[in-house]
Amino acid sequence: MAKIIVVGSSSIDLVVTSSKRPGAGETVLGESFKTVPGGKGANQAVAAARLGAEVTMIGRVGDDHFAEEILNNFKLNGVSIDYVEPVTHMESGTAHIVLAEGDNSIVVIKAANNEVTPAYIDQSMNAFHGAADMVMIQQEIPEETVTHVSRVCNKLGIPLLLNPAPARPLESEVIENAAYITPNEHEAKILFSDLTVSEALRKYPNKLFVTEGSKGVRYFDGMHEVLVPSYKVEAVDTTGAGDTFNAAFAVALAEGKPIFESVRFANRAASLSVTKFGAQGGMPTREEVEAQL
Ligand code: RIB
């Protein structure tokens, strides 16, 4: 069983559905409002656990009723929360999502996720000494924590999968320390602003994987640029598809699957995830993915 550590955000998603996305200064009448578990870190932890990995989450929650929901959800999905500590006098992270016109728009309030600091990582070092096969990290936590975790992984020889979302420019040290980097097209442009996507892929063979939504995932295998096509499905909600891709990719790689096969497995998992409402609503189990492959 692959052992995965996820360092990242845990939030509650406040989701409204509307047939029309409001423009600036505009008010529209929507159809529904729901609260569901989210946060890129938590989503990736839950997705990896559903796919059969042993997952430890390193994160923070606030001092509010959302914290209880977040922790219960981790427990329900078999994610270890030994390193998810509540922060007092602060709210849990929230994501404010509008689902409209076939896509989402999201505003994230990091709140307690800002307390996933380098010092908190040092406090959680025992998790890293438990023979992890892979560490996953995203960017809804402080930038210095991403740098710090990349150094810890480098020192301990644990492969780091960096999902650079939301996008911000990365220090070259972090790029060097990461084993796998998985931006979408928009994020790739911010990370490698002076390169085309093809140039960036060639610069980082078998390391940079650019997700291109319904087109698939592109990488350079050392000889050729490869596009692993995505699976066509009827999408209900694309929120969390990227997180499912990352988790499934990490699980497959941690199990020793070859890269092409790992991307295919991850594409399949991501395609299933969009068929239900909510970031985690459609995240598949291992059996569900394998039945489709
Ligand atoms: O990647 C999807 C996630 O991004 C949502 O669950 C929301 O929490 C935002 O952070």
py3Dmol code that shows the C-alpha trace and the ligand (Angstrom):
import py3Dmol

protein = """\
ATOM      1  CA  MET A   1       0.000   0.000   0.000  1.00  0.00           C
ATOM      2  CA  ALA A   2       1.455   3.393  -1.002  1.00  0.00           C
ATOM      3  CA  LYS A   3       2.175   5.721   1.912  1.00  0.00           C
ATOM      4  CA  ILE A   4       1.406   9.333   1.061  1.00  0.00           C
ATOM      5  CA  ILE A   5       1.762  12.545   3.048  1.00  0.00           C
ATOM      6  CA  VAL A   6      -0.298  15.530   1.950  1.00  0.00           C
ATOM      7  CA  VAL A   7       0.792  18.968   3.149  1.00  0.00           C
ATOM      8  CA  GLY A   8      -1.878  21.504   2.365  1.00  0.00           C
ATOM      9  CA  SER A   9      -5.164  23.264   2.863  1.00  0.00           C
ATOM     10  CA  SER A  10      -8.386  21.957   4.356  1.00  0.00           C
ATOM     11  CA  SER A  11     -11.478  24.032   3.736  1.00  0.00           C
ATOM     12  CA  ILE A  12     -15.230  24.082   3.443  1.00  0.00           C
ATOM     13  CA  ASP A  13     -16.571  24.912  -0.006  1.00  0.00           C
ATOM     14  CA  LEU A  14     -19.594  27.226  -0.072  1.00  0.00           C
ATOM     15  CA  VAL A  15     -21.081  26.484  -3.458  1.00  0.00           C
ATOM     16  CA  VAL A  16     -23.845  28.301  -5.307  1.00  0.00           C
ATOM     17  CA  THR A  17     -25.187  27.118  -8.625  1.00  0.00           C
ATOM     18  CA  SER A  18     -26.550  29.631 -11.068  1.00  0.00           C
ATOM     19  CA  SER A  19     -27.474  29.545 -14.745  1.00  0.00           C
ATOM     20  CA  LYS A  20     -25.650  32.864 -15.185  1.00  0.00           C
ATOM     21  CA  ARG A  21     -22.325  34.020 -13.739  1.00  0.00           C
ATOM     22  CA  PRO A  22     -22.732  37.568 -12.398  1.00  0.00           C
ATOM     23  CA  GLY A  23     -20.535  40.217 -13.978  1.00  0.00           C
ATOM     24  CA  ALA A  24     -18.930  43.032 -11.973  1.00  0.00           C
ATOM     25  CA  GLY A  25     -21.646  45.062 -10.247  1.00  0.00           C
ATOM     26  CA  GLU A  26     -24.369  42.620 -11.306  1.00  0.00           C
ATOM     27  CA  THR A  27     -26.827  40.634  -9.144  1.00  0.00           C
ATOM     28  CA  VAL A  28     -28.338  37.417 -10.473  1.00  0.00           C
ATOM     29  CA  LEU A  29     -30.766  34.914  -8.944  1.00  0.00           C
ATOM     30  CA  GLY A  30     -29.151  31.520  -8.398  1.00  0.00           C
ATOM     31  CA  GLU A  31     -30.624  28.032  -7.976  1.00  0.00           C
ATOM     32  CA  SER A  32     -28.983  26.374  -4.964  1.00  0.00           C
ATOM     33  CA  PHE A  33     -26.499  26.711  -2.125  1.00  0.00           C
ATOM     34  CA  LYS A  34     -24.569  23.855  -0.500  1.00  0.00           C
ATOM     35  CA  THR A  35     -21.584  23.452   1.823  1.00  0.00           C
ATOM     36  CA  VAL A  36     -19.225  20.541   1.114  1.00  0.00           C
ATOM     37  CA  PRO A  37     -15.675  19.568   2.148  1.00  0.00           C
ATOM     38  CA  GLY A  38     -12.912  21.025  -0.013  1.00  0.00           C
ATOM     39  CA  GLY A  39      -9.493  22.649  -0.024  1.00  0.00           C
ATOM     40  CA  LYS A  40      -6.902  21.385  -2.470  1.00  0.00           C
ATOM     41  CA  GLY A  41      -4.871  19.598   0.198  1.00  0.00           C
ATOM     42  CA  ALA A  42      -7.843  17.859   1.771  1.00  0.00           C
ATOM     43  CA  ASN A  43      -9.259  16.960  -1.643  1.00  0.00           C
ATOM     44  CA  GLN A  44      -5.988  15.315  -2.662  1.00  0.00           C
ATOM     45  CA  ALA A  45      -5.751  13.462   0.650  1.00  0.00           C
ATOM     46  CA  VAL A  46      -9.299  12.104   0.347  1.00  0.00           C
ATOM     47  CA  ALA A  47      -8.838  11.156  -3.311  1.00  0.00           C
ATOM     48  CA  ALA A  48      -5.609   9.261  -2.546  1.00  0.00           C
ATOM     49  CA  ALA A  49      -7.233   7.430   0.372  1.00  0.00           C
ATOM     50  CA  ARG A  50     -10.215   6.382  -1.782  1.00  0.00           C
ATOM     51  CA  LEU A  51      -7.710   5.014  -4.298  1.00  0.00           C
ATOM     52  CA  GLY A  52      -6.209   2.766  -1.637  1.00  0.00           C
ATOM     53  CA  ALA A  53      -3.241   4.730  -0.256  1.00  0.00           C
ATOM     54  CA  GLU A  54      -2.387   5.133   3.401  1.00  0.00           C
ATOM     55  CA  VAL A  55      -2.662   8.905   3.751  1.00  0.00           C
ATOM     56  CA  THR A  56      -1.444  11.302   6.427  1.00  0.00           C
ATOM     57  CA  MET A  57      -2.643  14.904   6.236  1.00  0.00           C
ATOM     58  CA  ILE A  58      -0.515  17.754   7.577  1.00  0.00           C
ATOM     59  CA  GLY A  59      -2.750  20.811   7.900  1.00  0.00           C
ATOM     60  CA  ARG A  60      -4.661  23.158  10.171  1.00  0.00           C
ATOM     61  CA  VAL A  61      -8.313  23.854  10.841  1.00  0.00           C
ATOM     62  CA  GLY A  62      -9.900  26.787  12.652  1.00  0.00           C
ATOM     63  CA  ASP A  63     -11.820  27.236  15.842  1.00  0.00           C
ATOM     64  CA  ASP A  64     -15.336  26.937  14.398  1.00  0.00           C
ATOM     65  CA  HIS A  65     -18.030  24.431  13.402  1.00  0.00           C
ATOM     66  CA  PHE A  66     -16.441  23.965   9.962  1.00  0.00           C
ATOM     67  CA  ALA A  67     -13.400  22.438  11.692  1.00  0.00           C
ATOM     68  CA  GLU A  68     -15.520  19.594  13.019  1.00  0.00           C
ATOM     69  CA  GLU A  69     -16.961  18.927   9.543  1.00  0.00           C
ATOM     70  CA  ILE A  70     -13.478  18.897   8.007  1.00  0.00           C
ATOM     71  CA  LEU A  71     -12.059  16.513  10.628  1.00  0.00           C
ATOM     72  CA  ASN A  72     -15.071  14.176  10.450  1.00  0.00           C
ATOM     73  CA  ASN A  73     -14.732  14.033   6.703  1.00  0.00           C
ATOM     74  CA  PHE A  74     -11.065  13.025   6.962  1.00  0.00           C
ATOM     75  CA  LYS A  75     -12.010  10.271   9.435  1.00  0.00           C
ATOM     76  CA  LEU A  76     -14.843   9.066   7.218  1.00  0.00           C
ATOM     77  CA  ASN A  77     -12.409   8.702   4.325  1.00  0.00           C
ATOM     78  CA  GLY A  78      -9.683   6.994   6.354  1.00  0.00           C
ATOM     79  CA  VAL A  79      -7.187   9.893   6.265  1.00  0.00           C
ATOM     80  CA  SER A  80      -4.949  10.156   9.339  1.00  0.00           C
ATOM     81  CA  ILE A  81      -5.410  13.499  11.141  1.00  0.00           C
ATOM     82  CA  ASP A  82      -2.651  13.087  13.732  1.00  0.00           C
ATOM     83  CA  TYR A  83      -1.004  16.153  12.187  1.00  0.00           C
ATOM     84  CA  VAL A  84      -4.097  18.322  11.653  1.00  0.00           C
ATOM     85  CA  GLU A  85      -4.144  20.698  14.598  1.00  0.00           C
ATOM     86  CA  PRO A  86      -6.839  23.305  15.296  1.00  0.00           C
ATOM     87  CA  VAL A  87      -5.741  26.942  15.400  1.00  0.00           C
ATOM     88  CA  THR A  88      -7.463  28.925  18.137  1.00  0.00           C
ATOM     89  CA  HIS A  89      -9.159  32.270  17.464  1.00  0.00           C
ATOM     90  CA  MET A  90      -9.175  31.767  13.719  1.00  0.00           C
ATOM     91  CA  GLU A  91     -11.696  30.507  11.167  1.00  0.00           C
ATOM     92  CA  SER A  92     -11.245  27.414   9.037  1.00  0.00           C
ATOM     93  CA  GLY A  93     -10.386  27.961   5.394  1.00  0.00           C
ATOM     94  CA  THR A  94     -13.302  28.498   3.036  1.00  0.00           C
ATOM     95  CA  ALA A  95     -13.719  28.520  -0.725  1.00  0.00           C
ATOM     96  CA  HIS A  96     -16.531  30.555  -2.250  1.00  0.00           C
ATOM     97  CA  ILE A  97     -17.553  28.858  -5.454  1.00  0.00           C
ATOM     98  CA  VAL A  98     -19.946  29.859  -8.218  1.00  0.00           C
ATOM     99  CA  LEU A  99     -20.914  27.016 -10.541  1.00  0.00           C
ATOM    100  CA  ALA A 100     -22.310  28.607 -13.666  1.00  0.00           C
ATOM    101  CA  GLU A 101     -22.271  28.162 -17.443  1.00  0.00           C
ATOM    102  CA  GLY A 102     -20.473  24.796 -17.186  1.00  0.00           C
ATOM    103  CA  ASP A 103     -17.514  25.953 -15.096  1.00  0.00           C
ATOM    104  CA  ASN A 104     -16.551  27.228 -11.668  1.00  0.00           C
ATOM    105  CA  SER A 105     -15.115  30.498 -10.318  1.00  0.00           C
ATOM    106  CA  ILE A 106     -13.511  30.310  -6.880  1.00  0.00           C
ATOM    107  CA  VAL A 107     -12.397  32.782  -4.220  1.00  0.00           C
ATOM    108  CA  VAL A 108     -10.347  31.109  -1.466  1.00  0.00           C
ATOM    109  CA  ILE A 109      -9.997  32.527   2.051  1.00  0.00           C
ATOM    110  CA  LYS A 110      -7.014  30.698   3.514  1.00  0.00           C
ATOM    111  CA  ALA A 111      -7.622  31.614   7.186  1.00  0.00           C
ATOM    112  CA  ALA A 112      -6.275  28.699   9.341  1.00  0.00           C
ATOM    113  CA  ASN A 113      -4.432  27.291   6.316  1.00  0.00           C
ATOM    114  CA  ASN A 114      -2.043  30.234   6.701  1.00  0.00           C
ATOM    115  CA  GLU A 115      -0.865  28.529   9.878  1.00  0.00           C
ATOM    116  CA  VAL A 116       0.633  25.591   7.973  1.00  0.00           C
ATOM    117  CA  THR A 117       3.982  27.288   8.538  1.00  0.00           C
ATOM    118  CA  PRO A 118       7.575  26.004   8.281  1.00  0.00           C
ATOM    119  CA  ALA A 119       7.596  25.827  12.102  1.00  0.00           C
ATOM    120  CA  TYR A 120       4.475  23.655  11.991  1.00  0.00           C
ATOM    121  CA  ILE A 121       6.207  21.363   9.485  1.00  0.00           C
ATOM    122  CA  ASP A 122       9.162  21.036  11.873  1.00  0.00           C
ATOM    123  CA  GLN A 123       6.702  20.162  14.621  1.00  0.00           C
ATOM    124  CA  SER A 124       5.264  17.438  12.328  1.00  0.00           C
ATOM    125  CA  MET A 125       8.607  15.911  11.332  1.00  0.00           C
ATOM    126  CA  ASN A 126       7.704  12.481  12.738  1.00  0.00           C
ATOM    127  CA  ALA A 127       5.242  12.098   9.876  1.00  0.00           C
ATOM    128  CA  PHE A 128       8.105  12.402   7.374  1.00  0.00           C
ATOM    129  CA  HIS A 129      10.203   9.832   9.180  1.00  0.00           C
ATOM    130  CA  GLY A 130       7.457   7.219   8.773  1.00  0.00           C
ATOM    131  CA  ALA A 131       8.819   5.977   5.410  1.00  0.00           C
ATOM    132  CA  ALA A 132       6.549   7.955   3.061  1.00  0.00           C
ATOM    133  CA  ASP A 133       6.591   6.953  -0.619  1.00  0.00           C
ATOM    134  CA  MET A 134       5.480  10.386  -1.805  1.00  0.00           C
ATOM    135  CA  VAL A 135       4.704  13.846  -0.432  1.00  0.00           C
ATOM    136  CA  MET A 136       2.090  16.022  -2.146  1.00  0.00           C
ATOM    137  CA  ILE A 137       1.808  19.786  -1.753  1.00  0.00           C
ATOM    138  CA  GLN A 138      -0.191  22.644  -3.318  1.00  0.00           C
ATOM    139  CA  GLN A 139      -0.223  26.422  -2.903  1.00  0.00           C
ATOM    140  CA  GLU A 140      -3.131  27.329  -0.637  1.00  0.00           C
ATOM    141  CA  ILE A 141      -0.605  27.512   2.203  1.00  0.00           C
ATOM    142  CA  PRO A 142       2.293  29.978   2.725  1.00  0.00           C
ATOM    143  CA  GLU A 143       4.956  30.089   0.027  1.00  0.00           C
ATOM    144  CA  GLU A 144       7.808  29.605   2.533  1.00  0.00           C
ATOM    145  CA  THR A 145       6.207  26.328   3.645  1.00  0.00           C
ATOM    146  CA  VAL A 146       6.331  24.978   0.099  1.00  0.00           C
ATOM    147  CA  THR A 147      10.039  25.871  -0.055  1.00  0.00           C
ATOM    148  CA  HIS A 148      10.655  24.316   3.361  1.00  0.00           C
ATOM    149  CA  VAL A 149       8.843  21.076   2.529  1.00  0.00           C
ATOM    150  CA  SER A 150      10.746  20.845  -0.760  1.00  0.00           C
ATOM    151  CA  ARG A 151      14.009  21.014   1.234  1.00  0.00           C
ATOM    152  CA  VAL A 152      12.813  18.415   3.746  1.00  0.00           C
ATOM    153  CA  CYS A 153      11.854  16.030   0.930  1.00  0.00           C
ATOM    154  CA  ASN A 154      15.129  16.628  -0.837  1.00  0.00           C
ATOM    155  CA  LYS A 155      17.091  15.911   2.335  1.00  0.00           C
ATOM    156  CA  LEU A 156      15.102  12.791   3.191  1.00  0.00           C
ATOM    157  CA  GLY A 157      14.997  11.517  -0.390  1.00  0.00           C
ATOM    158  CA  ILE A 158      11.176  11.450  -0.557  1.00  0.00           C
ATOM    159  CA  PRO A 159       9.717  12.312  -3.996  1.00  0.00           C
ATOM    160  CA  LEU A 160       7.657  15.511  -3.882  1.00  0.00           C
ATOM    161  CA  LEU A 161       4.687  16.068  -6.165  1.00  0.00           C
ATOM    162  CA  LEU A 162       4.025  19.805  -6.379  1.00  0.00           C
ATOM    163  CA  ASN A 163       0.647  20.893  -7.695  1.00  0.00           C
ATOM    164  CA  PRO A 164       1.329  24.625  -8.202  1.00  0.00           C
ATOM    165  CA  ALA A 165      -2.254  25.764  -7.710  1.00  0.00           C
ATOM    166  CA  PRO A 166      -3.280  28.496  -7.322  1.00  0.00           C
ATOM    167  CA  ALA A 167      -0.447  29.794  -9.484  1.00  0.00           C
ATOM    168  CA  ARG A 168       2.380  31.956  -8.246  1.00  0.00           C
ATOM    169  CA  PRO A 169       5.950  32.151  -9.557  1.00  0.00           C
ATOM    170  CA  LEU A 170       8.183  29.407  -8.095  1.00  0.00           C
ATOM    171  CA  GLU A 171      11.741  29.689  -6.830  1.00  0.00           C
ATOM    172  CA  SER A 172      14.130  27.643  -8.963  1.00  0.00           C
ATOM    173  CA  GLU A 173      15.152  25.727  -5.828  1.00  0.00           C
ATOM    174  CA  VAL A 174      11.585  24.433  -5.417  1.00  0.00           C
ATOM    175  CA  ILE A 175      11.438  23.405  -9.068  1.00  0.00           C
ATOM    176  CA  GLU A 176      14.718  21.531  -8.653  1.00  0.00           C
ATOM    177  CA  ASN A 177      13.636  19.853  -5.401  1.00  0.00           C
ATOM    178  CA  ALA A 178      10.280  18.635  -6.738  1.00  0.00           C
ATOM    179  CA  ALA A 179      10.135  15.264  -8.466  1.00  0.00           C
ATOM    180  CA  TYR A 180       6.871  16.048 -10.300  1.00  0.00           C
ATOM    181  CA  ILE A 181       5.175  19.396 -11.064  1.00  0.00           C
ATOM    182  CA  THR A 182       1.614  19.454 -12.356  1.00  0.00           C
ATOM    183  CA  PRO A 183       0.365  22.901 -13.433  1.00  0.00           C
ATOM    184  CA  ASN A 184      -2.595  23.476 -15.699  1.00  0.00           C
ATOM    185  CA  GLU A 185      -1.978  25.550 -18.850  1.00  0.00           C
ATOM    186  CA  HIS A 186      -2.701  28.847 -17.107  1.00  0.00           C
ATOM    187  CA  GLU A 187      -0.405  27.991 -14.175  1.00  0.00           C
ATOM    188  CA  ALA A 188       2.335  26.783 -16.540  1.00  0.00           C
ATOM    189  CA  LYS A 189       2.351  30.215 -18.236  1.00  0.00           C
ATOM    190  CA  ILE A 190       2.893  31.926 -14.870  1.00  0.00           C
ATOM    191  CA  LEU A 191       5.611  29.464 -13.781  1.00  0.00           C
ATOM    192  CA  PHE A 192       7.529  29.514 -17.056  1.00  0.00           C
ATOM    193  CA  SER A 193       6.648  32.958 -18.398  1.00  0.00           C
ATOM    194  CA  ASP A 194       9.691  33.114 -20.696  1.00  0.00           C
ATOM    195  CA  LEU A 195       9.077  29.695 -22.284  1.00  0.00           C
ATOM    196  CA  THR A 196       6.386  28.131 -24.435  1.00  0.00           C
ATOM    197  CA  VAL A 197       4.698  25.067 -22.927  1.00  0.00           C
ATOM    198  CA  SER A 198       6.710  22.809 -25.267  1.00  0.00           C
ATOM    199  CA  GLU A 199       9.979  24.467 -24.261  1.00  0.00           C
ATOM    200  CA  ALA A 200       9.162  24.090 -20.573  1.00  0.00           C
ATOM    201  CA  LEU A 201       8.240  20.417 -21.051  1.00  0.00           C
ATOM    202  CA  ARG A 202      11.555  19.755 -22.825  1.00  0.00           C
ATOM    203  CA  LYS A 203      13.445  21.503 -20.047  1.00  0.00           C
ATOM    204  CA  TYR A 204      11.890  19.190 -17.433  1.00  0.00           C
ATOM    205  CA  PRO A 205      11.469  15.735 -18.985  1.00  0.00           C
ATOM    206  CA  ASN A 206       9.317  13.303 -16.988  1.00  0.00           C
ATOM    207  CA  LYS A 207       8.956  15.981 -14.321  1.00  0.00           C
ATOM    208  CA  LEU A 208       6.604  18.589 -15.714  1.00  0.00           C
ATOM    209  CA  PHE A 209       3.049  17.445 -16.492  1.00  0.00           C
ATOM    210  CA  VAL A 210       0.738  20.104 -17.904  1.00  0.00           C
ATOM    211  CA  THR A 211      -2.953  19.326 -17.496  1.00  0.00           C
ATOM    212  CA  GLU A 212      -5.022  20.622 -20.396  1.00  0.00           C
ATOM    213  CA  GLY A 213      -8.559  19.890 -19.175  1.00  0.00           C
ATOM    214  CA  SER A 214     -10.652  17.905 -21.623  1.00  0.00           C
ATOM    215  CA  LYS A 215      -7.667  17.563 -24.021  1.00  0.00           C
ATOM    216  CA  GLY A 216      -5.525  15.536 -21.631  1.00  0.00           C
ATOM    217  CA  VAL A 217      -2.103  15.780 -20.020  1.00  0.00           C
ATOM    218  CA  ARG A 218       1.120  16.684 -21.797  1.00  0.00           C
ATOM    219  CA  TYR A 219       4.719  15.831 -20.834  1.00  0.00           C
ATOM    220  CA  PHE A 220       8.083  15.183 -22.463  1.00  0.00           C
ATOM    221  CA  ASP A 221       9.429  11.654 -22.022  1.00  0.00           C
ATOM    222  CA  GLY A 222      13.020  12.495 -22.968  1.00  0.00           C
ATOM    223  CA  MET A 223      12.449  11.665 -26.640  1.00  0.00           C
ATOM    224  CA  HIS A 224       8.959  12.904 -27.551  1.00  0.00           C
ATOM    225  CA  GLU A 225       6.244  15.193 -26.341  1.00  0.00           C
ATOM    226  CA  VAL A 226       3.403  12.927 -25.203  1.00  0.00           C
ATOM    227  CA  LEU A 227      -0.273  13.867 -24.891  1.00  0.00           C
ATOM    228  CA  VAL A 228      -2.206  11.363 -22.803  1.00  0.00           C
ATOM    229  CA  PRO A 229      -5.811  12.058 -23.824  1.00  0.00           C
ATOM    230  CA  SER A 230      -8.494  12.492 -21.204  1.00  0.00           C
ATOM    231  CA  TYR A 231     -11.659  10.382 -21.139  1.00  0.00           C
ATOM    232  CA  LYS A 232     -14.872  11.928 -22.410  1.00  0.00           C
ATOM    233  CA  VAL A 233     -17.672  12.084 -19.849  1.00  0.00           C
ATOM    234  CA  GLU A 234     -20.790  14.122 -19.118  1.00  0.00           C
ATOM    235  CA  ALA A 235     -19.438  16.658 -16.590  1.00  0.00           C
ATOM    236  CA  VAL A 236     -21.666  17.755 -13.720  1.00  0.00           C
ATOM    237  CA  ASP A 237     -19.041  19.663 -11.688  1.00  0.00           C
ATOM    238  CA  THR A 238     -15.362  19.979 -12.590  1.00  0.00           C
ATOM    239  CA  THR A 239     -14.342  21.228  -9.114  1.00  0.00           C
ATOM    240  CA  GLY A 240     -11.719  18.858  -7.692  1.00  0.00           C
ATOM    241  CA  ALA A 241     -10.856  17.189 -11.008  1.00  0.00           C
ATOM    242  CA  GLY A 242      -7.290  18.510 -10.794  1.00  0.00           C
ATOM    243  CA  ASP A 243      -7.001  17.297  -7.212  1.00  0.00           C
ATOM    244  CA  THR A 244      -8.220  13.838  -8.197  1.00  0.00           C
ATOM    245  CA  PHE A 245      -5.721  13.771 -11.067  1.00  0.00           C
ATOM    246  CA  ASN A 246      -2.852  14.693  -8.736  1.00  0.00           C
ATOM    247  CA  ALA A 247      -3.812  12.177  -6.074  1.00  0.00           C
ATOM    248  CA  ALA A 248      -4.274   9.328  -8.533  1.00  0.00           C
ATOM    249  CA  PHE A 249      -1.010  10.201 -10.279  1.00  0.00           C
ATOM    250  CA  ALA A 250       0.807  10.192  -6.915  1.00  0.00           C
ATOM    251  CA  VAL A 251      -0.745   6.872  -5.870  1.00  0.00           C
ATOM    252  CA  ALA A 252       0.155   5.180  -9.153  1.00  0.00           C
ATOM    253  CA  LEU A 253       3.733   6.522  -9.122  1.00  0.00           C
ATOM    254  CA  ALA A 254       4.177   5.599  -5.461  1.00  0.00           C
ATOM    255  CA  GLU A 255       3.097   2.064  -6.341  1.00  0.00           C
ATOM    256  CA  GLY A 256       5.851   1.959  -8.966  1.00  0.00           C
ATOM    257  CA  LYS A 257       3.682   2.208 -12.092  1.00  0.00           C
ATOM    258  CA  PRO A 258       5.428   3.630 -15.182  1.00  0.00           C
ATOM    259  CA  ILE A 259       4.765   7.270 -15.980  1.00  0.00           C
ATOM    260  CA  PHE A 260       2.487   6.808 -19.013  1.00  0.00           C
ATOM    261  CA  GLU A 261       0.350   4.279 -17.165  1.00  0.00           C
ATOM    262  CA  SER A 262       0.225   6.530 -14.099  1.00  0.00           C
ATOM    263  CA  VAL A 263      -1.031   9.471 -16.156  1.00  0.00           C
ATOM    264  CA  ARG A 264      -3.662   7.251 -17.801  1.00  0.00           C
ATOM    265  CA  PHE A 265      -4.831   5.995 -14.402  1.00  0.00           C
ATOM    266  CA  ALA A 266      -4.977   9.582 -13.117  1.00  0.00           C
ATOM    267  CA  ASN A 267      -6.906  10.779 -16.191  1.00  0.00           C
ATOM    268  CA  ARG A 268      -9.444   8.025 -15.674  1.00  0.00           C
ATOM    269  CA  ALA A 269      -9.870   8.903 -11.981  1.00  0.00           C
ATOM    270  CA  ALA A 270     -10.219  12.616 -12.825  1.00  0.00           C
ATOM    271  CA  SER A 271     -12.829  11.899 -15.497  1.00  0.00           C
ATOM    272  CA  LEU A 272     -14.958   9.985 -12.991  1.00  0.00           C
ATOM    273  CA  SER A 273     -14.635  12.769 -10.419  1.00  0.00           C
ATOM    274  CA  VAL A 274     -16.472  15.310 -12.568  1.00  0.00           C
ATOM    275  CA  THR A 275     -19.596  13.192 -12.921  1.00  0.00           C
ATOM    276  CA  LYS A 276     -20.955  14.198  -9.483  1.00  0.00           C
ATOM    277  CA  PHE A 277     -21.474  17.434  -7.574  1.00  0.00           C
ATOM    278  CA  GLY A 278     -18.821  18.750  -5.151  1.00  0.00           C
ATOM    279  CA  ALA A 279     -15.039  18.618  -5.129  1.00  0.00           C
ATOM    280  CA  GLN A 280     -15.045  15.232  -3.402  1.00  0.00           C
ATOM    281  CA  GLY A 281     -18.513  14.019  -4.447  1.00  0.00           C
ATOM    282  CA  GLY A 282     -17.318  12.138  -7.514  1.00  0.00           C
ATOM    283  CA  MET A 283     -13.853  11.080  -6.365  1.00  0.00           C
ATOM    284  CA  PRO A 284     -13.740   7.394  -7.275  1.00  0.00           C
ATOM    285  CA  THR A 285     -12.607   4.343  -5.341  1.00  0.00           C
ATOM    286  CA  ARG A 286      -9.829   2.137  -6.680  1.00  0.00           C
ATOM    287  CA  GLU A 287     -12.355  -0.433  -7.891  1.00  0.00           C
ATOM    288  CA  GLU A 288     -14.340   2.205  -9.782  1.00  0.00           C
ATOM    289  CA  VAL A 289     -11.244   3.385 -11.648  1.00  0.00           C
ATOM    290  CA  GLU A 290     -10.019  -0.100 -12.444  1.00  0.00           C
ATOM    291  CA  ALA A 291     -13.434  -1.163 -13.713  1.00  0.00           C
ATOM    292  CA  GLN A 292     -13.212   1.633 -16.297  1.00  0.00           C
ATOM    293  CA  LEU A 293      -9.636   1.116 -17.459  1.00  0.00           C
TER     294      LEU A 293
END
"""
ligand_1 = """\
10
RIB
O -9.286 22.321 -6.380
C -10.598 22.536 -5.955
C -10.603 23.225 -4.633
O -10.070 24.500 -4.793
C -11.973 23.423 -4.049
O -12.411 22.335 -3.293
C -11.814 24.686 -3.238
O -11.664 24.423 -1.875
C -10.582 25.364 -3.805
O -9.638 25.517 -2.868
"""
view = py3Dmol.view(width=600, height=400)
view.addModel(protein, "pdb")
view.setStyle({"model": 0}, {"cartoon": {"style": "trace"}})
view.addModel(ligand_1, "xyz")
view.setStyle({"model": 1}, {"stick": {}})
view.zoomTo()
view.show()
